[in-house]
Amino acid sequence: MENIFNNKYLNQKKLVKDHFYYLVSNFSELNQKQIDYLSINIVKNAQNYKAGSPFSKLIHEFSLTSNEGIVLMCLAEALLRIPDVTTINDLIEDKIPIGDWKKYIKNDKDLFVNISSIAFLLTGKIVEEKVEENKNILGKVVKNLSGPILRNAIKQAINILAKQFVFERDIKKAINFSNEKKHDKYTFSFDMLGEAAVTYGDSDRYYSQYEEAIIETGKGKNPHKKSISIKLSSLHPRYERNKLDLLKKELFPKAYKLTELGRENNVDICFDAEEADRLNLSLFIFKDIIESKLIDEKYQGFGFAVQAYQKRAFFALDWLKKYLNKVNKKINIRLVKGAYWDTEIKVAQEQGFIDYPVFTKKFATDISYLACAHKLYENDNVFSQFATHNAHSISYIKTLFKDRDFEFQKLHGMGDEIYSYLEKDENFKCRVYAPVGGYKDLLPYLVRRLLENGANTSFIHQLKTKDFDVSKLVQSPLAKIEKLDEDKIKKPIDIYGDRKNSKGLDLSEEDVVESFQFNGKFKDIKAYSLINGKDIKSDKEIDIKSPHSSSVLGKKYFADEKISETAIESLKEYSSKWKKFPIEKKAEIFLKFSNLIEDNTNDIIEICAKEFW
């Protein structure tokens, strides 16, 4: 697993050119005509597909290129973090007035878009408290309605959106709905809506939901055609690398039991991919499950998702090929592009990491996805599942896997226009990723979908754009390879431009964890007062004791009255000199001090951890 551990922050240009480019370009050159032909047919069919979902129409209407789209995204993302109704109302009041919602209400618009636009317009009117006369009907209506009623309009609009996105409210209804004849060509993966657990109560509640979902699916019709998606972070409130020992005691038994239930009920289990700082931790858990007695010739329904936008995905799949061959066991792998991109970028910048764990260019992620598909093709111990709505990716994979069994995956409520072309193929296999749960749990999921599909680079978004160029929409991501040299997103250390960002420690990485095992460097410590760069010893000697073991770590010598007076006099004397220092010299001293702190971070942390005071 060393290759996985060592390549989290690998330079993306080097990674694409050294590991991906020739693999993907050689296959593309040999199969270009077939890939292009299929891609173009998929897109042309999608153009003529009439039953577009309300959701896709809404994200197209309120694109992230528009002010209104950005307002809705900021609002939806913020709503995730607000626990009380009062603050939610205040936020809506603040955000919704920013936008020209009237322009989205037209006779030729979809009814759903019009209703949503009216809701946003009404909400905006009341909170702006404009005094000018409104001659239109909507203006007159506004004057006779209270603020709370109008603010409720946006909540209703979000509920309309939720009804489009949630497959069903509970697992029994979801199973019944999936069994309807119109779904005959599809299999399903039920995603029990919910995010990472914050408390043990949360984790118990989520575990019960998963348990019920697996048992109910097993009771239903054709359980082997359905699977359950599980988030490991929802099973424990401290799903962090530095809690590995605790998680092996408290989380692993839950993950094991759910997999065992899947085996007993003939239901596939897929553990979802999460943030980059949880990859190593997840792999440790998955490895223990694979090596258990649960995975054998009788049950090969265990699997997990791999995110192609993580730089380590290719190396994770390379390791998996060798590992599964060694243990001689088969599992499922769900290859996705990734849903936390903005979070990964923000975290790396805030924490001052050396680089980003994900590709900063969309086409690089697309190339990585195709390279990862090759790794899956080489692995005889994996059943490959490809989650994508991109016509070129679909065509490439279909061509690559023409002699192998595999399946595509799509999100419920999206991608229907893409996969409708493939439905007529008798070997067509596609699994619908179907969210199940109450609408109140939808927002985190919804925001990720909005970000993915409202972005300018999204295939779904481009497909909905008027007069789009078919040839550009289906072109290989390799066509943009020369743009690898463009660095529009600066590395975390350079984000401030005029000054360096402070360096952070990625506590989820194995080399960092190893560095904090502490080698006993600090023994028999002597802590003195410091005056003018010299240690000053007093007669007030006190033992430094470890608070957790009571062992003596060294001696400390507190300043007496004489030492204190000397220190104060020294400061007074130096203050006049300090005032005369030019600002450049002061800045140089501060920077040198900052660099010394960064260069000695591990020593400082060891001193703090052992509490040498």
C-alpha positions in Angstrom: 0.0 0.0 0.0 3.1 2.3 0.0 2.3 3.6 -3.4 -1.1 4.7 -2.2 0.3 6.4 0.9 3.1 8.1 -1.0 1.2 9.6 -3.9 -1.6 11.7 -2.3 0.0 15.0 -3.3 1.8 13.8 -6.5 2.2 16.6 -9.1 -0.8 16.2 -11.5 1.2 17.0 -14.6 3.7 14.2 -13.8 0.9 11.8 -12.9 -1.1 12.3 -16.1 2.0 12.2 -18.4 3.8 9.3 -16.6 1.0 7.0 -15.8 -2.2 7.9 -17.8 -1.4 9.5 -21.1 0.1 6.6 -23.1 -2.3 4.0 -21.6 -5.4 6.1 -22.7 -4.0 7.6 -25.9 -2.9 4.2 -27.3 -6.3 2.7 -26.8 -8.0 5.8 -28.1 -6.0 5.8 -31.3 -6.9 2.1 -32.0 -10.6 2.5 -31.3 -11.3 6.2 -32.1 -13.9 5.6 -34.8 -15.9 3.2 -32.6 -15.8 5.5 -29.6 -16.7 8.6 -31.6 -19.6 6.8 -33.4 -21.1 5.6 -30.1 -20.6 9.0 -28.4 -22.2 11.0 -31.1 -25.2 8.7 -31.3 -25.7 8.9 -27.5 -25.7 12.7 -27.6 -28.0 13.0 -30.7 -30.4 10.6 -28.9 -30.2 12.7 -25.8 -31.0 15.9 -27.8 -34.3 14.3 -28.9 -35.2 12.9 -25.5 -38.3 14.7 -24.3 -38.9 13.6 -20.8 -36.3 15.8 -19.2 -36.4 15.8 -15.4 -37.5 19.0 -13.5 -34.2 18.9 -11.7 -32.1 19.0 -14.9 -34.3 21.9 -16.2 -33.8 23.8 -12.9 -30.0 23.5 -12.8 -29.9 24.5 -16.4 -32.1 27.5 -15.8 -30.2 28.7 -12.7 -26.7 27.9 -14.0 -23.7 28.5 -11.8 -22.6 31.0 -14.5 -25.5 33.2 -13.4 -25.8 35.4 -10.3 -29.1 33.6 -9.4 -27.5 30.2 -9.6 -24.7 31.2 -7.3 -27.2 32.6 -4.8 -29.2 29.3 -4.8 -26.0 27.3 -4.4 -24.7 29.5 -1.5 -28.2 29.2 0.1 -28.5 25.5 -0.2 -24.9 24.9 1.0 -25.4 27.1 4.0 -28.7 25.5 4.9 -26.9 22.3 5.6 -25.2 23.8 8.6 -28.1 25.6 10.2 -30.0 23.6 12.9 -32.8 26.1 13.8 -35.7 27.5 11.8 -35.1 31.2 12.9 -31.6 31.3 11.5 -32.8 29.6 8.3 -35.4 32.3 7.8 -32.8 35.0 8.4 -30.5 33.5 5.9 -33.2 33.3 3.2 -34.1 36.9 3.9 -30.4 37.8 3.3 -29.8 35.8 0.2 -32.9 35.7 -2.0 -33.2 39.4 -2.8 -29.9 39.2 -4.7 -31.1 38.2 -8.2 -33.3 39.2 -11.1 -35.8 36.3 -10.7 -38.5 37.9 -13.1 -36.5 37.1 -16.2 -36.9 33.3 -15.5 -40.7 33.5 -15.6 -41.8 33.1 -19.2 -44.6 31.4 -21.1 -42.3 29.0 -22.9 -40.6 27.8 -19.7 -41.2 24.5 -17.9 -44.0 24.8 -15.3 -41.6 23.6 -12.6 -39.0 26.3 -13.4 -41.8 28.9 -13.4 -43.1 27.9 -10.1 -39.7 27.9 -8.5 -38.9 31.3 -10.0 -42.1 32.7 -8.7 -41.3 31.4 -5.2 -37.8 33.0 -5.3 -39.3 36.2 -6.7 -42.0 36.5 -4.1 -39.5 35.8 -1.3 -37.2 38.4 -2.7 -39.9 41.0 -3.0 -41.0 40.9 0.6 -37.5 40.9 2.1 -36.3 43.7 -0.1 -39.1 45.9 1.3 -39.2 48.0 -1.9 -41.6 50.9 -1.7 -42.1 51.4 -5.5 -45.4 50.5 -7.0 -45.7 47.0 -8.5 -48.2 47.1 -11.3 -48.0 43.4 -12.1 -50.2 40.8 -10.4 -47.3 39.3 -8.4 -46.5 42.7 -6.9 -50.1 43.1 -5.7 -50.0 39.6 -4.2 -46.8 40.4 -2.3 -48.4 43.4 -0.6 -51.1 41.2 0.9 -48.9 38.4 2.2 -46.7 38.2 5.3 -43.0 37.7 5.3 -43.1 34.2 6.9 -45.6 33.0 4.3 -43.4 34.2 1.5 -40.2 32.9 3.0 -42.0 29.5 3.2 -42.3 29.7 -0.6 -38.6 29.0 -1.0 -38.8 26.0 1.4 -41.7 24.7 -0.8 -39.5 25.1 -3.9 -36.8 23.1 -2.3 -39.4 20.5 -1.3 -40.5 20.2 -4.9 -36.8 19.7 -5.8 -36.5 17.1 -3.1 -39.5 15.1 -4.4 -37.7 14.9 -7.7 -34.5 13.7 -6.2 -35.6 11.3 -3.4 -36.4 7.9 -4.8 -38.8 7.1 -1.9 -39.3 8.1 1.7 -38.6 4.7 3.2 -37.0 1.5 2.1 -40.2 -0.6 1.8 -41.7 2.0 -0.6 -38.3 2.2 -2.5 -38.3 -1.6 -2.9 -41.9 -1.7 -4.2 -41.2 1.3 -6.6 -38.1 -0.4 -8.0 -40.1 -3.5 -8.7 -42.5 -1.6 -11.1 -42.4 -2.8 -14.7 -41.0 0.5 -16.0 -37.8 -0.3 -14.0 -37.3 -3.7 -15.5 -34.1 -2.8 -17.3 -32.4 -1.4 -14.2 -31.0 -2.7 -11.0 -30.8 -0.4 -7.9 -28.5 0.7 -5.2 -30.4 2.2 -2.3 -28.6 5.1 -0.6 -30.0 5.8 2.8 -29.8 9.6 3.1 -27.7 10.9 5.9 -24.3 12.4 6.4 -21.4 11.7 8.8 -22.4 11.0 12.4 -21.7 13.8 14.9 -22.8 11.8 18.0 -23.0 8.2 19.0 -26.7 8.6 18.8 -26.5 9.5 15.2 -24.3 6.5 14.4 -26.7 4.1 16.2 -29.6 5.6 14.2 -27.8 5.3 10.9 -26.8 1.7 11.7 -30.4 0.8 12.4 -31.5 2.3 9.0 -28.8 0.3 7.2 -29.8 -2.9 9.1 -33.5 -2.5 8.2 -32.7 -1.6 4.6 -30.6 -4.8 4.1 -33.2 -7.1 5.8 -36.1 -5.6 3.9 -34.3 -5.7 0.6 -33.5 -9.4 1.3 -37.2 -10.1 1.9 -38.2 -8.4 -1.4 -38.4 -9.5 -5.0 -35.0 -10.2 -6.7 -32.7 -9.1 -3.8 -29.7 -10.0 -5.9 -30.7 -7.1 -8.3 -30.5 -4.6 -5.5 -27.7 -3.3 -3.2 -27.3 -1.0 -0.3 -24.8 1.9 -0.2 -23.2 2.7 3.2 -21.1 5.6 4.5 -18.6 4.4 7.0 -18.5 7.9 8.6 -22.2 7.6 9.4 -21.4 4.6 11.6 -19.0 6.5 14.0 -18.7 10.1 15.1 -14.9 10.0 15.1 -14.1 8.5 11.7 -10.6 9.8 11.7 -7.2 8.2 11.0 -5.8 9.1 14.4 -8.7 7.1 16.0 -7.8 3.9 14.1 -7.5 1.7 17.3 -10.8 3.0 18.6 -12.5 2.4 15.3 -11.3 -1.2 15.1 -13.1 -1.8 18.4 -16.3 0.3 17.8 -16.8 0.7 14.0 -15.4 -2.4 12.5 -17.9 -4.7 14.2 -20.7 -2.6 12.7 -19.2 -2.7 9.2 -18.6 -6.5 9.6 -22.2 -7.1 10.8 -23.8 -5.1 8.0 -21.7 -7.1 5.5 -22.7 -10.3 7.2 -26.4 -9.3 6.9 -25.8 -8.7 3.2 -24.4 -12.2 2.8 -27.3 -13.7 4.7 -29.9 -11.8 2.7 -28.2 -12.1 -0.7 -27.9 -8.3 -0.9 -24.8 -6.5 -2.3 -23.1 -4.0 0.0 -21.2 -1.0 -1.3 -19.2 1.3 1.0 -19.2 4.8 -0.4 -16.1 6.8 -1.0 -15.6 9.8 1.2 -13.1 12.7 1.7 -9.5 12.2 0.8 -8.3 12.2 4.4 -10.4 9.1 5.0 -9.1 6.9 2.2 -6.3 5.2 4.1 -8.6 4.5 7.0 -11.3 3.1 4.8 -8.8 0.8 3.0 -7.7 -0.6 6.4 -11.4 -1.4 7.2 -12.1 -2.9 3.8 -8.9 -5.0 3.9 -10.1 -6.6 7.2 -13.5 -7.4 5.8 -12.1 -8.9 2.6 -9.8 -11.1 4.7 -12.6 -12.3 6.9 -14.7 -15.4 6.4 -17.5 -13.4 4.9 -16.0 -13.0 1.5 -15.7 -16.3 -0.4 -17.1 -18.1 -3.5 -20.6 -18.0 -1.9 -20.7 -14.3 -1.3 -18.9 -11.8 -3.7 -21.3 -9.0 -3.1 -19.0 -6.8 -1.0 -17.5 -3.7 -2.6 -16.6 -0.1 -2.3 -16.3 3.0 -4.4 -13.1 4.6 -5.7 -13.0 8.3 -6.7 -11.0 9.0 -9.9 -10.5 12.6 -9.0 -8.2 11.5 -6.2 -4.6 11.3 -7.4 -4.2 8.0 -5.5 -7.1 6.2 -7.2 -4.9 4.6 -9.9 -2.5 3.4 -7.3 -5.3 2.1 -5.1 -6.6 0.0 -8.0 -3.1 -1.2 -8.9 -2.6 -2.4 -5.3 -6.0 -4.0 -5.3 -5.2 -6.0 -8.4 -2.2 -7.6 -6.7 -3.8 -7.9 -3.3 -7.0 -9.7 -4.5 -5.0 -12.0 -6.7 -3.0 -12.9 -3.6 -6.0 -13.6 -1.3 -8.0 -15.1 -4.2 -11.2 -13.3 -3.5 -13.6 -11.3 -5.7 -15.4 -8.0 -4.9 -17.2 -5.2 -6.6 -15.6 -1.8 -7.4 -17.7 1.3 -8.1 -15.7 3.8 -10.1 -16.9 7.4 -9.7 -15.4 10.7 -10.6 -16.0 12.3 -7.2 -18.4 14.5 -5.3 -16.4 16.5 -2.8 -14.1 18.5 -5.1 -14.7 22.0 -3.7 -14.3 20.7 -0.1 -11.0 19.0 -0.9 -9.7 22.3 -2.4 -10.8 24.4 0.5 -9.4 22.0 3.1 -6.0 21.8 1.4 -5.9 25.6 1.3 -7.0 26.1 4.9 -4.7 23.5 6.3 -1.7 24.6 4.2 -1.0 21.2 2.6 1.9 20.8 0.1 -0.6 20.2 -2.8 -4.1 19.1 -3.5 -5.2 15.4 -3.1 -7.5 15.8 -6.2 -6.9 17.0 -9.7 -7.5 20.7 -10.2 -8.5 20.3 -13.8 -11.7 18.5 -14.9 -10.2 16.9 -18.0 -7.4 15.4 -15.8 -10.0 13.7 -13.7 -11.7 12.4 -16.9 -8.3 11.0 -18.1 -7.8 9.5 -14.6 -11.2 7.8 -14.9 -10.3 6.2 -18.2 -6.9 5.1 -16.8 -8.6 3.6 -13.8 -11.0 1.7 -16.1 -7.9 0.0 -17.6 -6.8 -1.0 -14.1 -10.2 -2.5 -13.5 -10.1 -4.3 -16.8 -6.8 -5.9 -15.9 -8.3 -7.2 -12.6 -10.0 -10.6 -12.9 -11.1 -10.5 -9.3 -13.3 -7.4 -9.6 -16.8 -6.8 -11.0 -16.5 -3.3 -12.4 -19.3 -0.7 -12.0 -18.9 2.6 -13.8 -20.8 5.6 -12.5 -20.9 8.3 -15.1 -23.2 10.5 -17.2 -20.5 11.4 -19.7 -21.0 10.2 -23.3 -17.3 9.8 -24.1 -16.6 8.0 -20.9 -19.5 5.6 -21.5 -18.4 4.9 -25.1 -14.7 4.4 -24.1 -15.7 2.0 -21.4 -18.2 0.1 -23.5 -15.5 -0.3 -26.1 -12.8 -1.3 -23.6 -15.1 -3.9 -21.8 -16.7 -5.3 -25.0 -15.6 -8.8 -23.9 -16.1 -8.4 -20.2 -19.1 -8.4 -17.8 -19.6 -5.0 -16.2 -22.3 -2.4 -15.4 -23.0 1.3 -15.7 -24.5 3.3 -12.9 -26.5 6.5 -13.0 -28.2 8.8 -10.4 -31.9 8.7 -9.9 -33.6 11.6 -11.6 -30.6 12.3 -13.8 -28.9 10.8 -16.9 -32.1 9.3 -18.3 -31.4 11.1 -21.7 -27.9 9.6 -21.8 -28.7 6.0 -21.0 -31.9 5.9 -23.0 -29.8 5.1 -26.1 -28.2 2.1 -24.5 -31.4 0.6 -23.2 -32.1 -1.2 -26.5 -28.8 -3.2 -26.2 -29.7 -6.7 -24.9 -26.5 -6.8 -22.8 -27.4 -3.4 -21.2 -26.7 -3.3 -17.5 -27.2 -0.2 -15.4 -27.8 0.4 -11.7 -29.7 3.4 -10.4 -28.2 5.1 -7.4 -31.4 5.8 -5.6 -31.6 8.1 -2.5 -34.0 6.9 0.2 -35.2 9.0 3.1 -37.0 12.1 4.4 -36.7 15.3 2.5 -35.0 16.9 5.5 -32.0 14.7 4.9 -31.8 15.6 1.2 -29.8 18.9 1.3 -26.3 17.7 1.7 -26.9 15.2 -1.2 -28.6 17.8 -3.3 -25.8 20.3 -2.9 -23.3 17.8 -4.2 -25.5 17.0 -7.2 -26.0 20.8 -7.9 -22.2 21.4 -7.8 -21.5 18.4 -10.1 -24.1 19.2 -12.7 -24.5 22.9 -12.5 -20.8 23.6 -13.1 -19.8 24.8 -16.6 -17.6 21.7 -17.2 -20.4 19.3 -16.4 -21.5 17.1 -19.3 -25.1 17.3 -18.3 -24.9 21.1 -18.1 -23.3 21.4 -21.5 -25.8 19.1 -23.1 -28.6 21.4 -22.1 -26.9 24.5 -23.5 -28.4 25.9 -26.7 -26.4 25.4 -29.9 -23.8 23.3 -28.2 -21.1 21.8 -30.4 -21.5 18.0 -30.6 -17.9 17.4 -31.6 -16.6 19.3 -28.6 -19.0 17.6 -26.3 -17.9 14.1 -27.2 -14.1 14.8 -27.7 -11.6 12.9 -25.7 -10.2 14.6 -22.5 -6.8 14.1 -24.1 -7.6 16.9 -26.5 -6.9 19.3 -23.6 -3.7 17.8 -22.5 -1.6 20.9 -23.4 -3.6 22.8 -20.7 -1.8 20.8 -18.0 0.8 23.5 -17.9 -1.8 26.1 -16.9 -2.0 26.6 -13.2 -5.0 28.7 -12.5 -5.5 27.2 -9.0 -2.4 28.0 -7.1 -0.9 25.5 -4.6 -2.0 26.0 -1.0 1.3 27.6 -0.1 0.8 30.3 -2.8 -2.9 31.3 -2.4 -2.2 34.6 -0.7 0.1 35.9 -3.5 2.1 38.5 -1.6 3.0 36.1 1.3 3.3 32.4 1.9 0.6 30.4 3.5 1.6 28.6 6.7 2.4 24.9 6.3 0.0 22.4 7.8 0.2 18.7 8.8 -2.0 16.1 7.2 -2.8 14.0 10.2 -4.5 11.4 8.0 -1.3 10.3 6.3 0.9 7.4 7.4 4.2 9.2 7.3 2.9 12.0 9.5 1.3 9.5 11.9 4.6 7.7 12.0 6.5 10.9 12.7 4.4 11.5 15.8 5.2 8.2 17.5 8.0 10.2 19.2 11.4 8.7 19.5 12.1 9.8 23.1 14.3 12.6 21.9 13.3 14.8 24.9 14.7 13.2 28.1 15.9 14.7 31.3 14.6 18.1 30.3 16.0 21.3 31.9 13.7 24.3 31.5 15.2 27.7 32.5 14.3 31.4 32.2 15.7 32.9 29.0 17.3 36.5 29.1 19.2 37.9 26.1 19.5 34.5 24.6 21.1 32.9 27.7 19.6 30.2 30.1 19.3 31.6 33.6 19.0 29.0 36.4 17.3 29.8 39.7 17.1 27.9 43.0 13.4 27.1 42.5 13.7 23.6 41.1 10.5 21.6 40.4 10.0 18.2 38.8 8.3 18.1 35.4 5.8 15.3 35.7 3.8 13.6 32.9 0.1 14.2 33.7 -0.9 10.8 32.4 1.9 8.6 33.9 3.3 10.7 36.8 6.8 9.9 35.6 9.4 12.6 36.0 10.4 14.1 32.6 12.9 16.6 33.8 13.4 19.7 35.9 12.0 23.3 35.6 13.5 26.4 37.3 11.0 29.2 37.9 12.2 32.8 37.8 12.8 34.4 41.2 12.4 38.1 41.9 16.0 38.9 40.9 15.7 37.1 37.5 12.3 38.8 36.9 13.7 42.3 37.5 16.7 41.6 35.2 14.4 40.4 32.5 12.2 43.6 32.7 15.2 45.8 32.7 16.6 44.0 29.6 13.2 44.5 27.8 13.2 48.2 28.7 16.7 48.7 27.4 16.0 46.8 24.1 12.6 48.5 23.4 14.3 51.7 22.4 16.5 49.8 19.9 13.5 47.9 18.6 11.6 51.1 17.8 14.4 52.2 15.6 14.5 49.0 13.5 13.2 49.6 9.9 9.9 47.7 9.1 11.8 45.5 6.6 14.2 44.3 9.4 11.3 43.6 11.7 9.5 41.6 9.0 12.7 39.6 8.4 12.9 38.7 12.1 9.2 37.7 12.3 9.6 35.5 9.1 12.7 33.9 10.5 10.9 33.1 13.7 7.9 31.7 11.8 10.2 29.5 9.7 11.9 28.2 12.8 8.5 27.2 14.2 7.6 25.4 11.0 11.1 23.7 10.8 10.7 22.4 14.3 7.0 21.6 14.3 7.4 18.0 15.4 9.6 18.9 18.3 7.2 21.6 19.5 4.2 19.2 19.2 6.1 16.5 21.2 6.8 19.1 23.9 3.1 20.1 24.0 1.9 16.5 23.9 4.1 15.5 26.8 3.3 18.7 28.6 6.8 19.8 29.6 5.8 22.6 31.9 
